């Protein structure tokens, strides 16, 4: 009996290891490298896949979430999708977890991501007219920041479950009694106390929009309607506020293109929207609300703190919301 139990445990352990390897097998094609920051000499690791096509191919720049480093390889299968399409792909670290002053979309973060793109342009056969920046949660926050401050010409930005106003998110995190309030204070270098002005400095919502530079770029903002509820952490108001700000800065005059305070309140309070066309879906999930103007699109869908990787790329390539 003892021998049988031992054998059974060995088999289960083997199967468990095999499953783990199988689950992570998609990561084995990624290669790892590093580059030194020109700002402070920091060595930034990054993972990449280089297209084998002889013709220039798109570059996907995926930005990691709030609590994970590049080494976590929390790619949500976007790397797999890139490889299947034989696209170039990079997954930079840009100062890792957002719990220290050089993180949280500081000048070091923007520079790190830009320098990773520099590396890709130098070492990969990139179609420079098809550079796509995609991020989720803290990576969505970084995506919005790159839209505002990257020195590169980027074709499309796709931001999911994004933070746009760090000061507001601090208050929302205090209300939800989660770990992020403390990490925000660590990020902005405010000692043990919250400083709203320092938090605003890290908030793309209040930065100047580079209207001329981004005139031909698309920005697609996605949020699950239950985010901010059910233990999810970023209310959809963060996405709505940024969408409204950008189209205002582009001087959109059609009032119907904006998300009204009434519509926002209904979605925040009820986690639905009356009269939604339930036939309109993304990855089988109902789209409750969608607005677009000036190459900017906002989509509120049935979901929580999510990113739908396949659809992120599909929306970019189909150029949905470009008007």
N, C-alpha and C positions, 0 to 999 in steps of 0.2 A: 504493500500500500504506500509506504514511504517513497519507494522508487517510482511508483506510478505518479504520485503527487509532484515529485521532483521533475519528472519528465514533462508533466503537464505544464508546470511553471516555466520550464525552459521553452516549451512550444509557444506559450502565451507571450513570453518575453521576446521571442524571435519575431512573432507576428506583430507585436507592438512596435519593435524597432523597424521592421519592414514597412509598417504603415507610416511611421514617422518619416522614413526616408522617401517613401512614395509621395507623401504630402508636400515635402520640401524639395522634391526632385526638380520642379520647375526653376528653382533658384540655382541649380548647379551650372547653368549655362552663363550666369552672370560672372563677370570678372571684376576684381577689386583693384583700385589704384588710389593714389592720393596726390594732392597738390598743396603747395604752401601759399597761404594768404599773403597778398602783397601789402596788406594793412598791418598785420602783426606777426607774420611768420607761422601762424597756426596751421597745422597739418590736417587738412580736410580729407577724410576718406570718402570714396564714392564707388558705387557699383555701376556697371555699364554692360550693354550689349551692342556690339558693332555690326551693322548690316553687312551682309556678304554680297549684296548687289553691287554691280559695277556702276550703276547709275546713282546719282544723288538721291537719298531717301530722307523722309521726314525725321526729325529729332523730337522724341518725347522726353521732357524734363519733368520727372515726378518728384513732388516735394512731400517729405515725410510729415506725419501728424505731430501733435503737440508733445506727447509723452514718449516718443520713440526716436531712436537714432537710426541712421542709415543701416548700421549693423543688424538692426532688428529684422531687416528685410520684410517689413510689413508693406508689401507692394500691392496688396489686394488684387493680385493677378494682372496688373497692368503690364508688368514685365513680360509675362507669358503672351499677352495680346500683341505687344510690340514685336516679340520674336516671331510669332506666327505671321505677322505682316512683313517681317524682315525690315523693320524700322530700326533706326538708331535709338538708344535709350540710355538715360543717365538717372541715377538716384543719389543725389548729393546729401551730405550730412548737415551742412550749414549750421554748425554750432550745437547740433544734437538736441537734447531735451530742453524744453523752454522753462528753465528754472534758474537762470543766471543772466546777468546784465548784457552779455554779448549775444544772447539769443533774442527771442521775441521781436523779430524783424528789425533788428538794429542795423546800423550801417555795415557791420561785419557780416550779417546774414545776407543782405542784398549783394555785397561784394563776393561772398563765397559762391552764391548761386550763379552770378554773372561769370565768375572765373571758371566754374565747372562747364558752363556753356562755351566759354573760350576754348577750353580743352577739347570739347566735343567737336567744335568747328575746325580745330587744328588736326585732330587725330581720326576723325570719322568723315565719311563721304556724305555730308549733310546737304539736303536741299534747303538753302538758307531762306527760302520763301515759305517753308513749312516747319517752323519751330513751334512746338506746342508745350505750354506749361500747364500741368494738371496737379491739383492738390486737394486734400481732404482734411477737414478739421483744422488743426494747426497748420497743415499744408495748404488748406484753403486760405487761411490767413496770410500765409507766405505768398500764395498765388496773387491775391489782391495787392499785396505789397509790391510784387514784381511788376504788376500792371502799372503801378504808380511810379516806380523808381528804377526799374531795370534799364540799363543803357543799351540793351539789345533791341533789335527790331523783331518782335515776336508776332507770329501770325494769329495765334489763338490762345486764350486763357480759359481754363475750366476750373471753377472753384466750387467745392462741395462742403456743406456744413461749416461755413466760414465764419471766422471772427473778423469784424471790421472795426469795432470800437472797444479797445481794451479796457477803458474806464467803465463803460457800461457793463462789459462782461464781468468785471470785478464785482460789481453790485449784484449781478445775476448769479454769480458763483457763491457769494456770501449768502444770498437768499436760499440757494440749494444746498448749502453746507457741505460743499465738496472741496477737494484739495487745491483747486485751481486758484482760489483767492490768494492763498499763501504763495503759490508759485508766481503769480502776477507781481506781487510785492517783491519777490526775489529778482524777477526779470527787470523791473524798472529801477533797481538799485535804490530803493527808498528806505533801507534799513528795516525796521519792524513795522513801519506805518505805511498806509496807502497814500500815494500822492497822485491826485487826479491829473495834474498838469504833466507829470512824467509819463503817466499812462496814455494820455492823449498824444504825446510825442511818438508813441509806438502804434498809433491807430491810423490805418490807411483812410478811414472815413474822413479825417480832417486834413489830409495832405492835399496839396495842389494837384489837380488832374492834368497829366501831360496831353492835352487835347490834340495838338498837332502831331505828336509822336505816335499816338495810338489811333489816329483817325481811321486807319485801314485794318486795325486789329479787331478781332471779335473777343468779347468777354461773356462767358456763359456761367451764370450763378445758379446753383441748385441747392435746395434745402428740403429735407423731409419734414412734413407738417407736424410730426410729433416730437421733433427735436426741441429740447428745453422742457419736455415732459417725460414721464416714465423713466426717470433717471438719466435721460439724455441731457446733453450739457450746453448746447449752443442754440438759444431761441432763434426762430426764423426772422425776428426783427433785425438781427445783425445783417442778414443778407438783403432784406428789404431796404434798409437804410442806405446801404452802399449802392444798390441799384438806382434808387431815387437820386442820390447825390451825383452819380456819374452822368445820368442823362440830363440832369439840371445843368451840370458843367458843360455839357455839349449843347446847351441852349435849346433843349426840346420844349416846344411851345404847346404841344397837344396834351392837355391835362389828362386825357384818358390813358395816356401811356404810363402815367405814374401810378404807384400803388397808394391808394387813399388811406388815411388814418382809420376810416371806418372798415375798409376791407382787411387791413392789418389786424385790427382789434378782433374782428370776427374769427379770423384764422387762429389767432393766439388763444382766444377764449374757448373756441369750440373744437379746434383741431380738424376742421373741415371747412368747406365753403359752399353755401347754398347755390344750387343751380349749376354745379360743375358738370361738364360733359364727361360722363363716366366711360365713354368710348375712347377718350384721348388718354393714352397710356405711355409709360416709359418702363421698359422691361416688365411689362405686365402690371405695373403699378399705376393707379389712377393719377393723372395730373389734375390737381385741384385748381391751379391758378397759374397763368402764364402771361407775362408781359414782355414786350420787346420794343426797343427804339435805339437808333444810332449805333447799330452793331452790338448792342448790349441786350442780353436776354436773362430774364428771371423765371425759374421754374420751381413751383412748390408742388411736391408729389407725395403720394402715400408712402411714408417711411419715417425713420428716425434719424439718428446720427450716422448717415450712410453715404457711401459713394458707390455708384454703379459704373465700374471701370469700362466695360464694353460700350455702354451708352455714352460715357464721357467722350470717347474717341469718335463714336458714330456721329454725335451732334457736331463735333468740330469739323469732321470731314464732309458732312452734309450741309455745313454752314447754316444750320437752322438759326433763326432769329436775326439773320443779317438783313436789315432794311434801312 
